[in-house]
Amino acid sequence: AVPRVVALYFARSAELAGVRSEIISVPQQLTSLQLWEEIVKRHPRLAALQDQVVFAVRQEYVLLGDQLLVLQSGDEVAIIPPISGG
């Protein structure tokens, strides 16, 4: 079964995605960068944040990269852009 996780968008990421949360189906095992690519496929405008964004997966911060994530249905994945106005 493919996990269905809850993607939560905050601040600038919510503006760019046009949604605050959604259910997405993703592979059970993938790297954080692959997860980002899955999300950008749905919301191409989010690509602008790639160098700055972090995830929080089950309330743990994850940087984009080759860290392997193992996701379960119902996990929350928060997409957190830089908080400062830059």
A tleap script that builds the chain and sets N, CA, C and O, in Angstrom:
source leaprc.protein.ff14SB
mol = sequence {
  NALA VAL PRO ARG VAL VAL ALA LEU TYR PHE
  ALA ARG SER ALA GLU LEU ALA GLY VAL ARG
  SER GLU ILE ILE SER VAL PRO GLN GLN LEU
  THR SER LEU GLN LEU TRP GLU GLU ILE VAL
  LYS ARG HIE PRO ARG LEU ALA ALA LEU GLN
  ASP GLN VAL VAL PHE ALA VAL ARG GLN GLU
  TYR VAL LEU LEU GLY ASP GLN LEU LEU VAL
  LEU GLN SER GLY ASP GLU VAL ALA ILE ILE
  PRO PRO ILE SER GLY CGLY
}
set mol.1.N position { 0.851 -1.202 0.000 }
set mol.1.CA position { 0.000 0.000 0.000 }
set mol.1.C position { 0.880 1.242 0.000 }
set mol.1.O position { 1.913 1.278 0.669 }
set mol.2.N position { 0.483 2.228 -0.728 }
set mol.2.CA position { 1.231 3.479 -0.811 }
set mol.2.C position { 0.788 4.371 0.346 }
set mol.2.O position { -0.406 4.624 0.510 }
set mol.3.N position { 1.734 4.845 1.143 }
set mol.3.CA position { 1.334 5.724 2.248 }
set mol.3.C position { 0.677 7.006 1.734 }
set mol.3.O position { 1.073 7.567 0.712 }
set mol.4.N position { -0.316 7.440 2.459 }
set mol.4.CA position { -0.946 8.732 2.191 }
set mol.4.C position { -0.604 9.626 3.368 }
set mol.4.O position { -1.060 9.400 4.489 }
set mol.5.N position { 0.204 10.644 3.101 }
set mol.5.CA position { 0.664 11.515 4.170 }
set mol.5.C position { -0.008 12.880 4.039 }
set mol.5.O position { -0.517 13.242 2.978 }
set mol.6.N position { 0.001 13.613 5.122 }
set mol.6.CA position { -0.600 14.934 5.157 }
set mol.6.C position { 0.504 15.968 4.975 }
set mol.6.O position { 1.388 16.096 5.823 }
set mol.7.N position { 0.453 16.697 3.880 }
set mol.7.CA position { 1.409 17.775 3.639 }
set mol.7.C position { 0.806 19.064 4.195 }
set mol.7.O position { -0.323 19.430 3.871 }
set mol.8.N position { 1.578 19.738 5.034 }
set mol.8.CA position { 1.142 20.993 5.645 }
set mol.8.C position { 2.047 22.111 5.134 }
set mol.8.O position { 3.272 22.008 5.194 }
set mol.9.N position { 1.435 23.166 4.638 }
set mol.9.CA position { 2.203 24.269 4.061 }
set mol.9.C position { 2.091 25.488 4.971 }
set mol.9.O position { 1.004 25.845 5.426 }
set mol.10.N position { 3.236 26.118 5.225 }
set mol.10.CA position { 3.251 27.268 6.125 }
set mol.10.C position { 3.783 28.493 5.402 }
set mol.10.O position { 4.645 28.404 4.528 }
set mol.11.N position { 3.234 29.656 5.799 }
set mol.11.CA position { 3.754 30.948 5.375 }
set mol.11.C position { 3.887 31.000 3.847 }
set mol.11.O position { 2.915 30.786 3.122 }
set mol.12.N position { 5.105 31.288 3.372 }
set mol.12.CA position { 5.305 31.465 1.936 }
set mol.12.C position { 4.967 30.198 1.151 }
set mol.12.O position { 4.476 30.283 0.026 }
set mol.13.N position { 5.223 29.036 1.727 }
set mol.13.CA position { 4.923 27.814 0.973 }
set mol.13.C position { 3.424 27.663 0.750 }
set mol.13.O position { 2.999 27.154 -0.287 }
set mol.14.N position { 2.617 28.103 1.718 }
set mol.14.CA position { 1.163 28.048 1.537 }
set mol.14.C position { 0.720 29.019 0.448 }
set mol.14.O position { -0.164 28.708 -0.350 }
set mol.15.N position { 1.341 30.200 0.421 }
set mol.15.CA position { 1.006 31.162 -0.634 }
set mol.15.C position { 1.314 30.577 -2.009 }
set mol.15.O position { 0.504 30.678 -2.931 }
set mol.16.N position { 2.485 29.967 -2.139 }
set mol.16.CA position { 2.894 29.466 -3.456 }
set mol.16.C position { 2.101 28.228 -3.858 }
set mol.16.O position { 1.778 28.051 -5.032 }
set mol.17.N position { 1.790 27.376 -2.895 }
set mol.17.CA position { 1.051 26.156 -3.222 }
set mol.17.C position { -0.426 26.441 -3.434 }
set mol.17.O position { -1.110 25.721 -4.161 }
set mol.18.N position { -0.917 27.508 -2.786 }
set mol.18.CA position { -2.337 27.823 -2.883 }
set mol.18.C position { -3.200 26.965 -1.973 }
set mol.18.O position { -4.426 27.055 -2.027 }
set mol.19.N position { -2.584 26.135 -1.138 }
set mol.19.CA position { -3.316 25.316 -0.174 }
set mol.19.C position { -2.545 25.327 1.139 }
set mol.19.O position { -1.337 25.566 1.166 }
set mol.20.N position { -3.264 25.065 2.228 }
set mol.20.CA position { -2.602 24.976 3.524 }
set mol.20.C position { -2.272 23.535 3.900 }
set mol.20.O position { -1.322 23.271 4.637 }
set mol.21.N position { -3.069 22.619 3.383 }
set mol.21.CA position { -2.770 21.208 3.651 }
set mol.21.C position { -3.430 20.370 2.577 }
set mol.21.O position { -4.388 20.796 1.932 }
set mol.22.N position { -2.899 19.160 2.395 }
set mol.22.CA position { -3.484 18.231 1.433 }
set mol.22.C position { -2.946 16.843 1.737 }
set mol.22.O position { -1.916 16.684 2.392 }
set mol.23.N position { -3.658 15.857 1.252 }
set mol.23.CA position { -3.217 14.471 1.369 }
set mol.23.C position { -2.467 14.115 0.092 }
set mol.23.O position { -2.974 14.334 -1.008 }
set mol.24.N position { -1.267 13.569 0.233 }
set mol.24.CA position { -0.520 13.149 -0.952 }
set mol.24.C position { -0.066 11.705 -0.778 }
set mol.24.O position { 0.210 11.256 0.334 }
set mol.25.N position { 0.005 10.995 -1.882 }
set mol.25.CA position { 0.513 9.625 -1.884 }
set mol.25.C position { 1.966 9.653 -2.312 }
set mol.25.O position { 2.309 10.237 -3.340 }
set mol.26.N position { 2.814 9.023 -1.525 }
set mol.26.CA position { 4.248 9.031 -1.804 }
set mol.26.C position { 4.802 7.632 -1.571 }
set mol.26.O position { 4.178 6.836 -0.870 }
set mol.27.N position { 5.962 7.316 -2.145 }
set mol.27.CA position { 6.596 6.034 -1.843 }
set mol.27.C position { 6.871 5.926 -0.340 }
set mol.27.O position { 7.088 6.932 0.335 }
set mol.28.N position { 6.858 4.698 0.168 }
set mol.28.CA position { 7.079 4.533 1.603 }
set mol.28.C position { 8.495 4.938 2.003 }
set mol.28.O position { 8.701 5.517 3.070 }
set mol.29.N position { 9.464 4.635 1.148 }
set mol.29.CA position { 10.833 5.031 1.425 }
set mol.29.C position { 11.313 5.933 0.305 }
set mol.29.O position { 11.230 5.582 -0.872 }
set mol.30.N position { 11.812 7.090 0.681 }
set mol.30.CA position { 12.394 7.999 -0.286 }
set mol.30.C position { 13.260 8.985 0.482 }
set mol.30.O position { 13.136 9.124 1.699 }
set mol.31.N position { 14.133 9.661 -0.241 }
set mol.31.CA position { 14.951 10.653 0.438 }
set mol.31.C position { 14.151 11.943 0.600 }
set mol.31.O position { 13.135 12.152 -0.064 }
set mol.32.N position { 14.626 12.792 1.488 }
set mol.32.CA position { 13.927 14.056 1.685 }
set mol.32.C position { 13.908 14.877 0.397 }
set mol.32.O position { 12.935 15.581 0.123 }
set mol.33.N position { 14.976 14.790 -0.393 }
set mol.33.CA position { 14.985 15.524 -1.659 }
set mol.33.C position { 13.952 14.947 -2.629 }
set mol.33.O position { 13.284 15.699 -3.339 }
set mol.34.N position { 13.816 13.624 -2.663 }
set mol.34.CA position { 12.800 13.015 -3.533 }
set mol.34.C position { 11.392 13.409 -3.080 }
set mol.34.O position { 10.507 13.628 -3.907 }
set mol.35.N position { 11.196 13.497 -1.773 }
set mol.35.CA position { 9.895 13.935 -1.266 }
set mol.35.C position { 9.609 15.362 -1.732 }
set mol.35.O position { 8.496 15.676 -2.154 }
set mol.36.N position { 10.626 16.221 -1.648 }
set mol.36.CA position { 10.469 17.601 -2.133 }
set mol.36.C position { 10.091 17.612 -3.610 }
set mol.36.O position { 9.222 18.373 -4.033 }
set mol.37.N position { 10.761 16.750 -4.397 }
set mol.37.CA position { 10.455 16.709 -5.834 }
set mol.37.C position { 9.020 16.264 -6.090 }
set mol.37.O position { 8.367 16.765 -7.006 }
set mol.38.N position { 8.528 15.325 -5.284 }
set mol.38.CA position { 7.126 14.907 -5.416 }
set mol.38.C position { 6.192 16.089 -5.172 }
set mol.38.O position { 5.205 16.274 -5.884 }
set mol.39.N position { 6.518 16.882 -4.157 }
set mol.39.CA position { 5.666 18.018 -3.803 }
set mol.39.C position { 5.744 19.104 -4.872 }
set mol.39.O position { 4.732 19.713 -5.219 }
set mol.40.N position { 6.954 19.346 -5.396 }
set mol.40.CA position { 7.102 20.370 -6.433 }
set mol.40.C position { 6.380 19.969 -7.725 }
set mol.40.O position { 5.910 20.827 -8.473 }
set mol.41.N position { 6.296 18.660 -7.978 }
set mol.41.CA position { 5.515 18.219 -9.148 }
set mol.41.C position { 4.079 18.690 -9.034 }
set mol.41.O position { 3.465 19.062 -10.034 }
set mol.42.N position { 3.537 18.677 -7.829 }
set mol.42.CA position { 2.159 19.119 -7.621 }
set mol.42.C position { 2.050 20.633 -7.641 }
set mol.42.O position { 1.056 21.186 -8.111 }
set mol.43.N position { 3.081 21.303 -7.127 }
set mol.43.CA position { 3.043 22.762 -6.964 }
set mol.43.C position { 4.358 23.346 -7.483 }
set mol.43.O position { 5.246 23.669 -6.695 }
set mol.44.N position { 4.485 23.483 -8.799 }
set mol.44.CA position { 5.771 23.888 -9.376 }
set mol.44.C position { 6.312 25.206 -8.829 }
set mol.44.O position { 7.524 25.419 -8.813 }
set mol.45.N position { 5.429 26.085 -8.383 }
set mol.45.CA position { 5.909 27.383 -7.885 }
set mol.45.C position { 6.748 27.223 -6.616 }
set mol.45.O position { 7.536 28.108 -6.283 }
set mol.46.N position { 6.590 26.122 -5.915 }
set mol.46.CA position { 7.377 25.908 -4.701 }
set mol.46.C position { 8.864 25.742 -4.992 }
set mol.46.O position { 9.692 25.877 -4.092 }
set mol.47.N position { 9.203 25.452 -6.237 }
set mol.47.CA position { 10.618 25.267 -6.583 }
set mol.47.C position { 11.453 26.478 -6.188 }
set mol.47.O position { 12.651 26.351 -5.938 }
set mol.48.N position { 10.829 27.648 -6.130 }
set mol.48.CA position { 11.549 28.867 -5.759 }
set mol.48.C position { 12.120 28.795 -4.344 }
set mol.48.O position { 13.066 29.513 -4.019 }
set mol.49.N position { 11.550 27.933 -3.502 }
set mol.49.CA position { 11.975 27.853 -2.103 }
set mol.49.C position { 13.022 26.780 -1.855 }
set mol.49.O position { 13.482 26.618 -0.725 }
set mol.50.N position { 13.405 26.048 -2.885 }
set mol.50.CA position { 14.179 24.827 -2.668 }
set mol.50.C position { 15.436 25.035 -1.816 }
set mol.50.O position { 15.771 24.183 -0.993 }
set mol.51.N position { 16.134 26.161 -2.008 }
set mol.51.CA position { 17.398 26.350 -1.296 }
set mol.51.C position { 17.210 26.728 0.163 }
set mol.51.O position { 18.176 26.768 0.925 }
set mol.52.N position { 15.972 27.004 0.554 }
set mol.52.CA position { 15.753 27.566 1.883 }
set mol.52.C position { 14.821 26.730 2.747 }
set mol.52.O position { 14.796 26.887 3.968 }
set mol.53.N position { 14.061 25.851 2.127 }
set mol.53.CA position { 12.979 25.197 2.841 }
set mol.53.C position { 13.515 24.057 3.721 }
set mol.53.O position { 14.534 23.442 3.409 }
set mol.54.N position { 12.812 23.794 4.816 }
set mol.54.CA position { 13.047 22.566 5.574 }
set mol.54.C position { 11.713 21.862 5.753 }
set mol.54.O position { 10.650 22.481 5.712 }
set mol.55.N position { 11.795 20.558 5.951 }
set mol.55.CA position { 10.622 19.768 6.304 }
set mol.55.C position { 10.600 19.560 7.812 }
set mol.55.O position { 11.637 19.589 8.474 }
set mol.56.N position { 9.413 19.351 8.333 }
set mol.56.CA position { 9.287 18.734 9.646 }
set mol.56.C position { 8.447 17.480 9.428 }
set mol.56.O position { 7.274 17.563 9.063 }
set mol.57.N position { 9.052 16.327 9.653 }
set mol.57.CA position { 8.370 15.042 9.478 }
set mol.57.C position { 8.146 14.469 10.871 }
set mol.57.O position { 9.098 14.228 11.613 }
set mol.58.N position { 6.877 14.253 11.221 }
set mol.58.CA position { 6.550 13.819 12.590 }
set mol.58.C position { 7.246 14.726 13.611 }
set mol.58.O position { 7.807 14.257 14.602 }
set mol.59.N position { 7.196 16.024 13.345 }
set mol.59.CA position { 7.741 17.056 14.224 }
set mol.59.C position { 9.263 17.029 14.376 }
set mol.59.O position { 9.796 17.621 15.314 }
set mol.60.N position { 9.963 16.355 13.474 }
set mol.60.CA position { 11.423 16.410 13.483 }
set mol.60.C position { 11.892 17.118 12.219 }
set mol.60.O position { 11.436 16.817 11.116 }
set mol.61.N position { 12.814 18.066 12.399 }
set mol.61.CA position { 13.298 18.811 11.239 }
set mol.61.C position { 14.168 17.936 10.348 }
set mol.61.O position { 14.992 17.155 10.824 }
set mol.62.N position { 13.963 18.087 9.054 }
set mol.62.CA position { 14.719 17.335 8.055 }
set mol.62.C position { 15.133 18.319 6.964 }
set mol.62.O position { 14.290 19.013 6.395 }
set mol.63.N position { 16.412 18.379 6.678 }
set mol.63.CA position { 16.886 19.194 5.568 }
set mol.63.C position { 16.727 18.428 4.261 }
set mol.63.O position { 16.712 17.197 4.256 }
set mol.64.N position { 16.609 19.156 3.152 }
set mol.64.CA position { 16.551 18.492 1.856 }
set mol.64.C position { 17.897 17.850 1.563 }
set mol.64.O position { 18.942 18.473 1.751 }
set mol.65.N position { 17.871 16.618 1.107 }
set mol.65.CA position { 19.116 15.936 0.798 }
set mol.65.C position { 18.878 14.451 0.674 }
set mol.65.O position { 17.795 14.015 0.282 }
set mol.66.N position { 19.906 13.663 1.014 }
set mol.66.CA position { 19.792 12.224 0.775 }
set mol.66.C position { 19.437 11.449 2.037 }
set mol.66.O position { 19.631 10.235 2.102 }
set mol.67.N position { 18.914 12.155 3.044 }
set mol.67.CA position { 18.438 11.458 4.237 }
set mol.67.C position { 17.215 10.618 3.875 }
set mol.67.O position { 16.257 11.126 3.292 }
set mol.68.N position { 17.250 9.334 4.222 }
set mol.68.CA position { 16.147 8.439 3.881 }
set mol.68.C position { 15.000 8.614 4.869 }
set mol.68.O position { 15.197 8.583 6.083 }
set mol.69.N position { 13.818 8.794 4.333 }
set mol.69.CA position { 12.609 8.878 5.147 }
set mol.69.C position { 11.809 7.600 4.946 }
set mol.69.O position { 11.728 7.070 3.837 }
set mol.70.N position { 11.227 7.119 6.018 }
set mol.70.CA position { 10.300 5.992 5.925 }
set mol.70.C position { 8.955 6.510 6.428 }
set mol.70.O position { 8.784 6.793 7.613 }
set mol.71.N position { 8.011 6.627 5.507 }
set mol.71.CA position { 6.747 7.284 5.806 }
set mol.71.C position { 5.635 6.267 6.018 }
set mol.71.O position { 5.586 5.224 5.366 }
set mol.72.N position { 4.764 6.591 6.929 }
set mol.72.CA position { 3.569 5.787 7.196 }
set mol.72.C position { 2.344 6.636 6.869 }
set mol.72.O position { 2.386 7.863 6.955 }
set mol.73.N position { 1.260 5.975 6.496 }
set mol.73.CA position { 0.026 6.722 6.252 }
set mol.73.C position { -0.333 7.534 7.493 }
set mol.73.O position { -0.239 7.054 8.623 }
set mol.74.N position { -0.743 8.766 7.253 }
set mol.74.CA position { -1.137 9.636 8.347 }
set mol.74.C position { -0.007 10.490 8.890 }
set mol.74.O position { -0.251 11.400 9.683 }
set mol.75.N position { 1.236 10.215 8.478 }
set mol.75.CA position { 2.333 11.076 8.917 }
set mol.75.C position { 2.104 12.500 8.422 }
set mol.75.O position { 1.566 12.717 7.336 }
set mol.76.N position { 2.517 13.447 9.223 }
set mol.76.CA position { 2.450 14.844 8.814 }
set mol.76.C position { 3.815 15.304 8.334 }
set mol.76.O position { 4.830 15.104 9.002 }
set mol.77.N position { 3.816 15.918 7.174 }
set mol.77.CA position { 5.037 16.480 6.602 }
set mol.77.C position { 4.798 17.985 6.443 }
set mol.77.O position { 4.021 18.414 5.589 }
set mol.78.N position { 5.469 18.770 7.269 }
set mol.78.CA position { 5.294 20.221 7.196 }
set mol.78.C position { 6.380 20.804 6.293 }
set mol.78.O position { 7.548 20.428 6.386 }
set mol.79.N position { 5.979 21.722 5.423 }
set mol.79.CA position { 6.901 22.395 4.530 }
set mol.79.C position { 7.096 23.808 5.087 }
set mol.79.O position { 6.183 24.633 5.055 }
set mol.80.N position { 8.292 24.068 5.593 }
set mol.80.CA position { 8.535 25.286 6.361 }
set mol.80.C position { 9.557 26.145 5.635 }
set mol.80.O position { 10.731 25.784 5.560 }
set mol.81.N position { 9.118 27.282 5.100 }
set mol.81.CA position { 10.058 28.173 4.424 }
set mol.81.C position { 10.825 28.972 5.459 }
set mol.81.O position { 10.511 28.906 6.647 }
set mol.82.N position { 11.828 29.729 5.026 }
set mol.82.CA position { 12.542 30.575 5.983 }
set mol.82.C position { 11.550 31.529 6.656 }
set mol.82.O position { 10.693 32.117 5.997 }
set mol.83.N position { 11.680 31.670 7.957 }
set mol.83.CA position { 10.692 32.452 8.711 }
set mol.83.C position { 10.903 33.945 8.494 }
set mol.83.O position { 9.938 34.705 8.421 }
set mol.84.N position { 12.151 34.363 8.393 }
set mol.84.CA position { 12.430 35.792 8.279 }
set mol.84.C position { 11.975 36.305 6.920 }
set mol.84.O position { 11.816 35.539 5.970 }
set mol.85.N position { 11.768 37.613 6.846 }
set mol.85.CA position { 11.349 38.210 5.589 }
set mol.85.C position { 12.466 38.229 4.562 }
set mol.85.O position { 12.240 38.606 3.413 }
set mol.86.N position { 13.659 37.832 4.953 }
set mol.86.CA position { 14.762 37.775 4.016 }
set mol.86.C position { 15.311 39.152 3.701 }
set mol.86.O position { 16.254 39.277 2.919 }
savepdb mol mol.pdb
quit
